[in-house]
Amino acid sequence: MDVFETGLSMSAISLNWIRVQEMLAKLDVVVPPGIVDGIRNFKDGAAELLLEELYGHFTGRRIDKLEAARQIDFTDHAYQVQATGLCSRRHSAVTSAQRYLSKG
């Protein structure tokens, strides 16, 4: 019997998802990695997509209601781009302030 990790740390959550994926693989269920990443990172809509995938696998039917949700990007790409822009602007402001202060 598989033993799951307790706790909310990313390592515990990751280990538990590895175990879940191994158990599902024994049932010939493959969960797309993006959905797993979304659930591991508590992204809205990820759990619903997992349930849709499992429903489809076990019943042979699809749920059309969530078709648009399949296009959701569960990565933090948008956040990373935004954060990079913020860091760049802050760096420019600090550099400008340092130049101004060094002249005085």
Legacy VTK file of the C-alpha trace (Angstrom):
# vtk DataFile Version 3.0
C-alpha trace
ASCII
DATASET POLYDATA
POINTS 104 float
0.000 0.000 0.000
1.247 3.461 -0.866
1.806 5.919 1.935
1.062 9.572 1.341
3.023 12.444 2.821
1.275 14.739 5.264
1.727 18.468 5.066
1.308 21.337 2.666
4.918 21.755 1.599
5.590 21.666 -2.121
7.755 18.565 -1.679
4.964 16.680 0.144
2.412 17.726 -2.469
4.755 16.728 -5.316
5.503 13.325 -3.801
1.802 12.673 -3.285
1.035 13.587 -6.902
3.750 11.238 -8.093
2.045 8.471 -6.121
-1.386 9.407 -7.470
-0.065 9.379 -11.041
1.558 5.968 -10.462
-1.739 4.566 -9.173
-3.685 6.067 -12.074
-1.124 4.667 -14.536
-1.959 1.178 -13.255
-5.519 1.907 -14.424
-4.216 3.196 -17.787
-5.214 6.750 -16.852
-2.819 9.444 -17.974
-3.401 12.877 -16.472
-1.943 15.712 -18.555
1.018 17.280 -16.712
-0.471 20.772 -17.011
-3.500 19.716 -14.996
-1.319 18.157 -12.302
0.811 21.317 -12.149
-2.335 23.405 -11.872
-3.636 21.352 -8.977
-0.260 21.299 -7.222
-0.164 25.096 -7.446
-3.811 25.541 -6.375
-4.898 27.060 -9.711
-8.606 27.716 -10.229
-10.219 25.234 -12.587
-7.479 22.592 -12.428
-9.379 20.172 -10.181
-12.444 20.432 -12.404
-10.360 19.514 -15.440
-8.954 16.498 -13.594
-12.466 15.333 -12.775
-13.461 15.838 -16.414
-10.490 13.738 -17.564
-11.323 10.958 -15.086
-15.010 11.031 -16.011
-14.125 10.796 -19.685
-11.733 7.928 -19.113
-14.064 5.818 -16.983
-17.338 6.492 -18.824
-16.094 7.005 -22.382
-18.075 10.261 -22.545
-16.860 13.848 -22.682
-18.180 16.909 -20.882
-18.489 19.719 -23.416
-19.225 22.363 -20.790
-15.551 22.703 -19.857
-14.178 22.675 -23.406
-13.031 26.309 -23.143
-11.419 25.613 -19.788
-9.052 23.122 -21.407
-7.237 26.085 -22.894
-6.379 27.504 -19.454
-2.671 28.020 -18.880
-1.863 26.826 -15.362
1.718 28.008 -15.523
2.835 31.225 -13.876
4.126 32.595 -17.184
1.972 35.742 -17.082
3.012 36.414 -13.500
6.687 35.876 -14.327
6.478 38.309 -17.236
4.754 40.870 -15.021
7.261 40.354 -12.184
10.190 40.696 -14.603
8.759 43.981 -15.849
8.293 45.258 -12.295
11.855 44.343 -11.367
13.185 46.030 -14.472
11.249 49.242 -13.749
12.351 49.215 -10.093
15.962 48.703 -11.141
15.712 51.643 -13.550
14.197 53.859 -10.846
16.886 52.908 -8.322
19.647 53.474 -10.896
18.205 56.885 -11.779
17.964 57.838 -8.110
21.542 56.708 -7.476
22.771 58.789 -10.420
20.842 61.800 -9.174
22.188 61.442 -5.622
25.776 60.930 -6.792
25.643 64.241 -8.725
24.622 66.179 -5.631
LINES 1 105
104 0 1 2 3 4 5 6 7 8 9 10 11 12 13 14 15 16 17 18 19 20 21 22 23 24 25 26 27 28 29 30 31 32 33 34 35 36 37 38 39 40 41 42 43 44 45 46 47 48 49 50 51 52 53 54 55 56 57 58 59 60 61 62 63 64 65 66 67 68 69 70 71 72 73 74 75 76 77 78 79 80 81 82 83 84 85 86 87 88 89 90 91 92 93 94 95 96 97 98 99 100 101 102 103
